[in-house]
Amino acid sequence: MHADTSASPAPDRTLVAELAEHAGERVTLMGWLHRQRRLSHVSFLILRDRSGLGQVVVEDADRAAAAAELSPETVLAVTGEVVRTEQAPGGAEIHDPTIEVIAAPAEQPPLELWRPALNVQLPTLLDLAPLALRHPRERAIFKLTAASIAGFRDALSALGFTEIQTPKIVASATESGANVFTLDYFGRPAYLAQSPQFYKQTMVGVFERVYETGPVFRAEPHDTPRHLSEYVSLDAELGFIADHHDVMAVAREALAGMTEASAARAAESVSALEVALPDVPAVIPEVDFAEALEMIGAATGESLAGEPDLAPAHERWLSDWAMREHDSELLFVTGYPMVKRPFYTHPNPSRPEFSNSFDLLFRGLELITGGQRLHLYDEYIAALHARGEDPVGYEGYLQAFKFGMPPHGGFALGLERWVARLTGAANIRETTLFPRDLNRLSP
């Protein structure tokens, strides 16, 4: 056994998940030493690679003694004969191994990744993220995340959407309000984008239907289990709509695609995390905002007249109601007051104080926000003036509406919230790679 840091991975490397296909052959595995079990006459090394865990049987006394000196997370190349056995992970294991050290840890890992769960506090988990994320359960969370993104892309591409990438450094705040990160852009003020809203609307004038998956930034002064300063937003925008219900139909297709992809692409993660994927109805039930307040008030005795938004407790109540009345974990709440929506939101023509907008609740939490947008230039000028905003600051954005835009709308879905709801995570940071919040800027 020796170290050779100059060696490159062999082109005929076999993954541990493929071992059973090579019974009787001599193959090479490469991965991390996940765990050792030493008995009196035999040692077992558990090797971890991107496909899972594989077992290596060491019967030679000298090799077993040398292997005993290896620290967990040592990077190894193991060459040996594949033997079928029902007791081994995947039904096969390596015998008569030659073990080569590719890279040894500089210090003993402070986490025991072989345990079924990392029983440490969340701050410790996040501080040690480069190591903790190697744990099979932690990795499963982000395999599920990757499958969800793929499903979103596949669903919208099938509906004729074009994927776009938009700037994250912008000249004006996307949403009114103070929760923006400012920066010095070569001597000029600029902001980190709160959303791709302005750009995705602009691109409706180019492609009609667009989507984006990318980071957005909110200077949230809240240290809560549901707030982050940077998260991944799955955005879509489409033109030539009748109203917000056309947008809701597309949001439904996106969620169905994400659910199907999670089952197909991340089946092992779904099983390992004991995820109950939602049944996405062909038509997701809907309740009007004003009606929702009346129902909640009648049930709880609260006086909710004039409330502009739903509190977290109200979202949970409505989700429970949707399960009781419609057997659905998903519920659209439509018609939020205009006062609580961004300036570009289209009002309800018959009730101008309310909007053609919606939130989608999933298992007690807002998951998606969307709606119909204004599309006429004069309407934008009036809306900005009504909110005390100077249209000059939005000149680049307003160009799209000067030159003709169809009725359009869109939505945004928080990826980390979706995965947190799926996995039952108590804190959104559990489903975020290297989270950024009020206190955390590393690793």
Wavefront OBJ file of the C-alpha trace (Angstrom):
o trace
v 0.000 0.000 0.000
v 1.471 3.330 -0.998
v 0.555 6.893 -1.786
v 0.854 8.189 -5.334
v -0.636 11.644 -5.630
v 0.498 11.971 -9.250
v -1.587 9.023 -10.417
v -4.637 9.862 -12.510
v -7.888 7.861 -12.310
v -7.785 4.752 -14.464
v -10.017 4.922 -17.541
v -11.523 1.510 -16.662
v -12.641 2.541 -13.198
v -15.770 0.740 -11.976
v -18.384 2.356 -9.737
v -19.524 0.460 -6.661
v -23.100 0.409 -7.970
v -21.857 -1.569 -10.974
v -20.057 -4.297 -9.039
v -22.710 -6.977 -9.476
v -22.390 -6.619 -13.260
v -18.706 -7.653 -13.052
v -18.895 -10.836 -10.963
v -15.757 -12.918 -11.422
v -13.795 -10.028 -12.915
v -10.956 -8.020 -11.426
v -11.884 -4.332 -11.296
v -10.689 -1.049 -9.819
v -12.812 1.070 -7.496
v -11.952 4.625 -6.504
v -13.480 6.566 -3.669
v -13.300 7.504 0.001
v -12.809 5.187 2.948
v -16.227 5.461 4.565
v -15.780 2.982 7.407
v -13.774 -0.001 8.607
v -14.942 -3.053 10.527
v -12.124 -5.211 11.891
v -12.770 -8.741 13.105
v -10.251 -11.304 14.362
v -9.599 -12.954 10.976
v -10.981 -10.495 8.431
v -11.454 -6.768 7.912
v -14.138 -5.003 5.920
v -13.538 -1.654 4.257
v -16.566 0.318 3.122
v -15.703 2.469 0.123
v -17.883 5.412 -0.933
v -18.047 6.862 -4.424
v -20.624 8.929 -6.249
v -22.837 5.895 -6.835
v -23.025 4.599 -3.259
v -21.254 2.293 -0.802
v -19.236 -0.822 -1.670
v -17.617 -3.468 0.503
v -14.002 -4.622 0.317
v -12.994 -7.834 2.146
v -9.396 -7.941 3.452
v -8.316 -11.374 4.676
v -4.537 -11.067 4.371
v -3.152 -10.186 7.804
v -0.483 -7.781 6.561
v -2.905 -5.926 4.296
v -5.465 -5.777 7.084
v -2.865 -4.318 9.453
v -1.873 -1.688 6.893
v -5.524 -0.830 6.216
v -6.118 -0.386 9.943
v -3.791 2.628 9.854
v -5.957 4.447 7.316
v -8.104 7.340 8.496
v -11.716 7.726 7.432
v -12.043 9.810 4.236
v -8.732 8.569 2.843
v -9.054 8.577 -0.944
v -8.313 5.088 -2.255
v -7.958 3.041 -5.406
v -8.899 -0.571 -4.703
v -8.320 -3.346 -7.260
v -9.708 -6.802 -6.617
v -11.996 -9.634 -7.676
v -15.761 -9.131 -7.663
v -17.624 -11.826 -5.731
v -21.402 -12.038 -5.512
v -22.816 -12.199 -1.982
v -26.245 -11.295 -0.686
v -24.843 -9.789 2.513
v -22.840 -7.081 0.726
v -24.257 -3.712 -0.361
v -25.576 -4.160 -3.884
v -25.107 -7.925 -3.739
v -21.376 -7.968 -4.550
v -18.059 -7.169 -2.892
v -14.329 -7.009 -3.598
v -11.995 -9.832 -2.536
v -8.182 -10.173 -2.635
v -7.725 -6.374 -2.859
v -4.711 -4.268 -3.681
v -5.157 -0.932 -1.944
v -3.500 2.284 -3.103
v -3.711 5.564 -1.191
v -4.426 8.437 -3.551
v -4.764 11.133 -0.880
v -4.691 10.934 2.906
v -6.548 13.428 5.160
v -4.338 16.027 6.795
v -6.220 15.488 10.049
v -8.799 13.146 11.511
v -12.303 14.087 10.288
v -14.355 15.585 13.164
v -17.591 13.957 11.930
v -18.358 10.238 11.736
v -19.877 9.980 8.289
v -20.621 6.263 8.655
v -23.370 6.883 11.170
v -26.953 6.845 9.789
v -27.380 10.504 10.714
v -25.058 13.319 11.729
v -26.207 13.987 15.279
v -24.787 17.484 15.553
v -26.376 20.899 15.865
v -27.177 22.757 12.662
v -24.460 25.448 13.163
v -21.824 22.700 13.447
v -23.217 20.998 10.362
v -22.978 24.251 8.403
v -19.523 25.159 9.742
v -18.221 21.776 8.561
v -20.232 21.719 5.323
v -17.364 20.611 3.012
v -17.148 17.432 5.081
v -20.759 17.088 6.260
v -22.146 17.220 2.723
v -20.330 13.949 1.983
v -22.663 12.105 4.334
v -25.042 9.899 2.301
v -28.152 11.475 3.796
v -26.914 15.024 3.280
v -25.911 14.179 -0.269
v -29.343 12.655 -0.893
v -30.970 16.009 -0.142
v -29.057 17.670 -2.945
v -29.551 14.785 -5.372
v -33.255 15.447 -4.820
v -32.625 19.140 -5.415
v -30.841 18.411 -8.697
v -33.681 16.163 -9.851
v -36.216 18.889 -9.035
v -34.348 21.453 -11.139
v -34.126 18.980 -14.020
v -37.860 18.352 -13.769
v -38.615 22.066 -13.824
v -36.483 22.516 -16.924
v -37.952 19.500 -18.687
v -41.548 20.505 -17.961
v -41.167 24.064 -19.218
v -39.040 23.116 -22.223
v -41.827 20.718 -23.232
v -44.239 23.674 -23.118
v -42.149 25.722 -25.532
v -40.228 27.815 -23.002
v -36.681 29.041 -23.670
v -34.133 29.042 -20.836
v -32.436 32.379 -20.204
v -29.746 33.744 -17.882
v -30.091 37.304 -16.634
v -27.794 39.746 -14.784
v -27.464 39.574 -11.029
v -26.013 43.093 -10.790
v -28.722 45.630 -11.583
v -29.118 49.401 -11.675
v -32.422 49.559 -9.783
v -34.207 47.443 -7.205
v -36.588 44.907 -8.721
v -39.122 45.227 -5.925
v -39.983 48.282 -3.915
v -38.605 48.125 -0.402
v -35.335 48.241 1.482
v -34.299 44.583 1.437
v -31.638 45.005 -1.234
v -27.879 44.583 -1.157
v -26.126 47.675 -2.478
v -22.675 47.672 -3.998
v -20.207 50.028 -5.596
v -20.182 49.373 -9.331
v -17.131 51.297 -10.560
v -18.203 54.361 -8.609
v -21.912 54.015 -9.358
v -24.574 52.575 -7.046
v -25.894 49.143 -8.001
v -27.788 46.279 -6.406
v -27.782 42.519 -6.269
v -30.918 41.372 -8.072
v -33.880 40.467 -5.877
v -35.320 38.522 -8.808
v -34.980 38.276 -12.604
v -38.423 39.899 -12.875
v -37.611 42.841 -15.138
v -35.480 40.779 -17.493
v -37.827 37.833 -17.797
v -40.681 40.213 -18.645
v -38.485 41.883 -21.251
v -37.687 38.510 -22.782
v -41.368 37.714 -23.243
v -41.074 40.270 -26.053
v -38.363 38.095 -27.596
v -39.305 34.445 -26.967
v -42.880 34.721 -25.570
v -42.109 32.011 -22.999
v -38.973 32.002 -20.845
v -37.656 30.474 -17.659
v -34.579 30.823 -15.485
v -32.986 28.916 -12.618
v -30.553 31.012 -10.638
v -29.690 32.826 -7.413
v -31.557 35.837 -6.083
v -30.597 38.077 -3.189
v -32.673 39.540 -0.371
v -31.146 41.612 2.423
v -33.454 39.936 4.913
v -32.884 41.216 8.464
v -34.657 38.098 9.762
v -32.931 35.165 11.428
v -35.731 32.635 11.033
v -35.942 29.020 9.805
v -37.555 30.182 6.532
v -35.456 33.206 5.496
v -32.197 33.337 3.518
v -30.195 36.167 2.006
v -29.411 34.144 -1.109
v -31.520 31.349 -2.537
v -32.299 29.654 -5.826
v -35.373 30.911 -7.636
v -37.107 28.947 -10.388
v -38.760 31.612 -12.528
v -41.073 31.507 -15.518
v -42.828 34.152 -17.617
v -45.231 33.680 -20.525
v -47.040 35.904 -22.971
v -50.440 35.955 -24.636
v -52.381 34.945 -21.536
v -56.008 35.624 -20.692
v -55.285 36.190 -16.999
v -53.409 34.713 -14.039
v -55.168 31.370 -14.363
v -53.076 30.618 -17.451
v -49.978 31.193 -15.320
v -51.338 28.947 -12.586
v -51.821 26.160 -15.122
v -48.152 26.379 -16.114
v -47.064 26.452 -12.462
v -49.029 23.244 -11.983
v -47.182 21.602 -14.899
v -43.837 22.706 -13.472
v -44.626 21.164 -10.084
v -45.822 17.955 -11.688
v -42.586 17.786 -13.682
v -40.491 18.356 -10.564
v -42.365 15.626 -8.711
v -42.043 13.142 -11.562
v -38.335 13.869 -11.992
v -37.738 13.422 -8.270
v -39.288 9.964 -8.462
v -37.445 8.994 -11.645
v -34.023 10.607 -11.188
v -33.626 10.517 -7.415
v -35.485 7.359 -6.401
v -32.747 6.287 -3.976
v -32.751 9.717 -2.331
v -36.538 9.714 -2.063
v -36.333 6.336 -0.327
v -33.382 7.216 1.918
v -35.005 10.468 3.055
v -38.428 8.819 3.400
v -39.909 11.528 1.200
v -43.628 11.403 0.453
v -43.886 13.023 -2.956
v -47.090 15.015 -3.435
v -49.920 13.980 -5.706
v -50.245 17.001 -7.997
v -53.936 17.250 -9.011
v -54.827 17.901 -12.638
v -56.454 21.088 -11.342
v -55.070 22.436 -8.078
v -57.857 23.757 -5.815
v -58.193 27.516 -5.502
v -59.598 29.907 -2.906
v -60.007 33.674 -3.136
v -58.002 35.700 -0.623
v -61.019 37.527 0.818
v -62.933 34.256 1.141
v -59.906 32.681 2.828
v -59.844 35.440 5.459
v -63.544 34.954 6.137
v -63.077 31.203 6.620
v -60.095 31.641 8.927
v -61.857 34.351 10.932
v -64.994 32.238 11.323
v -62.954 29.247 12.493
v -60.558 31.032 14.827
v -62.513 34.061 15.998
v -59.832 36.407 14.680
v -60.784 39.787 13.232
v -59.033 39.769 9.852
v -60.933 42.493 7.975
v -58.544 44.635 5.966
v -55.560 42.306 6.376
v -53.329 42.639 3.266
v -51.553 39.284 3.559
v -51.631 35.858 5.164
v -49.678 35.151 8.329
v -47.757 31.836 8.549
v -50.454 30.459 10.868
v -53.086 31.314 8.266
v -51.139 29.494 5.558
v -51.027 26.405 7.759
v -54.765 26.644 8.470
v -55.586 26.897 4.759
v -53.347 23.945 3.929
v -55.166 21.857 6.525
v -58.478 23.006 5.036
v -57.342 22.014 1.523
v -56.497 18.531 2.762
v -59.863 18.161 4.477
v -61.997 19.596 1.705
v -60.046 18.711 -1.434
v -57.602 15.993 -0.363
v -54.817 18.194 -1.741
v -51.489 19.252 -0.278
v -51.465 22.119 -2.767
v -53.713 25.177 -2.707
v -53.805 28.339 -4.803
v -54.806 31.523 -2.976
v -55.798 34.166 -5.518
v -56.769 37.835 -5.514
v -54.361 39.345 -2.999
v -54.845 43.065 -2.287
v -52.978 45.322 -4.705
v -51.383 47.150 -1.777
v -49.353 44.011 -0.993
v -48.227 43.288 -4.574
v -45.433 44.852 -6.681
v -46.235 47.819 -8.932
v -46.168 45.699 -12.106
v -49.067 43.493 -10.900
v -52.268 43.598 -12.961
v -55.388 44.547 -10.965
v -58.569 42.534 -11.170
v -60.681 44.471 -13.728
v -63.868 43.956 -11.705
v -62.237 44.621 -8.308
v -59.322 47.039 -8.875
v -58.292 46.985 -5.219
v -57.498 43.288 -5.618
v -54.969 41.739 -7.977
v -54.816 39.055 -10.634
v -52.157 37.324 -8.578
v -51.717 34.162 -6.554
v -49.655 32.282 -4.032
v -49.371 28.507 -4.015
v -49.323 26.908 -0.581
v -47.663 23.531 -0.109
v -47.832 21.674 3.193
v -48.521 24.815 5.162
v -46.072 27.191 3.517
v -46.081 29.625 0.598
v -44.062 28.012 -2.187
v -44.863 30.040 -5.312
v -45.845 33.648 -5.925
v -47.069 34.791 -9.319
v -49.709 36.525 -11.342
v -50.601 38.609 -14.357
v -48.474 41.688 -15.087
v -49.307 45.059 -16.536
v -48.417 45.164 -20.231
v -49.232 48.714 -21.434
v -46.625 51.443 -21.177
v -49.020 54.112 -19.871
v -50.169 51.744 -17.131
v -46.587 51.378 -15.920
v -46.026 55.129 -15.795
v -49.229 55.568 -13.803
v -48.414 52.675 -11.460
v -44.946 54.021 -10.696
v -46.228 57.522 -10.032
v -48.952 56.091 -7.763
v -46.266 54.459 -5.637
v -44.058 57.532 -5.554
v -41.480 56.006 -7.900
v -39.676 57.961 -10.624
v -40.029 56.231 -14.028
v -36.598 57.543 -15.004
v -35.034 54.963 -12.694
v -36.765 52.186 -14.648
v -35.990 53.459 -18.140
v -34.274 50.286 -19.346
v -37.099 48.092 -18.070
v -39.808 50.313 -19.557
v -38.318 50.077 -23.045
v -39.985 46.695 -23.521
v -43.425 48.224 -22.955
v -42.788 51.218 -25.198
v -42.512 48.894 -28.160
v -45.483 46.610 -27.627
v -45.933 43.751 -25.169
v -48.705 41.147 -24.998
v -50.677 40.357 -21.848
v -48.306 38.219 -19.816
v -47.571 36.823 -16.394
v -45.268 34.554 -14.513
v -44.252 33.020 -11.227
v -41.273 32.272 -9.003
v -40.692 29.133 -6.934
v -38.188 28.908 -4.087
v -36.146 25.765 -4.683
v -34.874 25.350 -1.128
v -38.391 25.762 0.281
v -39.662 23.052 -2.061
v -36.986 20.598 -0.937
v -37.498 21.549 2.719
v -41.200 20.764 2.402
v -40.440 17.450 0.717
v -37.923 16.329 3.312
v -39.685 17.782 6.337
v -36.661 19.909 7.215
v -37.319 22.210 10.150
v -34.906 24.836 8.830
v -34.415 25.879 5.221
v -30.653 25.929 5.799
v -30.762 22.131 5.923
v -31.658 22.128 2.225
v -29.272 24.907 1.161
v -25.724 24.439 -0.057
v -23.528 26.861 1.922
v -26.400 29.093 3.134
v -26.096 32.844 3.373
v -28.164 34.605 6.009
v -28.032 37.411 8.540
v -24.993 35.891 10.273
v -23.328 33.454 7.882
v -20.850 34.334 5.123
v -18.699 31.177 5.155
v -17.785 28.529 4.291
l 1 2 3 4 5 6 7 8 9 10 11 12 13 14 15 16 17 18 19 20 21 22 23 24 25 26 27 28 29 30 31 32 33 34 35 36 37 38 39 40 41 42 43 44 45 46 47 48 49 50 51 52 53 54 55 56 57 58 59 60 61 62 63 64 65 66 67 68 69 70 71 72 73 74 75 76 77 78 79 80 81 82 83 84 85 86 87 88 89 90 91 92 93 94 95 96 97 98 99 100 101 102 103 104 105 106 107 108 109 110 111 112 113 114 115 116 117 118 119 120 121 122 123 124 125 126 127 128 129 130 131 132 133 134 135 136 137 138 139 140 141 142 143 144 145 146 147 148 149 150 151 152 153 154 155 156 157 158 159 160 161 162 163 164 165 166 167 168 169 170 171 172 173 174 175 176 177 178 179 180 181 182 183 184 185 186 187 188 189 190 191 192 193 194 195 196 197 198 199 200 201 202 203 204 205 206 207 208 209 210 211 212 213 214 215 216 217 218 219 220 221 222 223 224 225 226 227 228 229 230 231 232 233 234 235 236 237 238 239 240 241 242 243 244 245 246 247 248 249 250 251 252 253 254 255 256 257 258 259 260 261 262 263 264 265 266 267 268 269 270 271 272 273 274 275 276 277 278 279 280 281 282 283 284 285 286 287 288 289 290 291 292 293 294 295 296 297 298 299 300 301 302 303 304 305 306 307 308 309 310 311 312 313 314 315 316 317 318 319 320 321 322 323 324 325 326 327 328 329 330 331 332 333 334 335 336 337 338 339 340 341 342 343 344 345 346 347 348 349 350 351 352 353 354 355 356 357 358 359 360 361 362 363 364 365 366 367 368 369 370 371 372 373 374 375 376 377 378 379 380 381 382 383 384 385 386 387 388 389 390 391 392 393 394 395 396 397 398 399 400 401 402 403 404 405 406 407 408 409 410 411 412 413 414 415 416 417 418 419 420 421 422 423 424 425 426 427 428 429 430 431 432 433 434 435 436 437 438 439 440 441 442 443
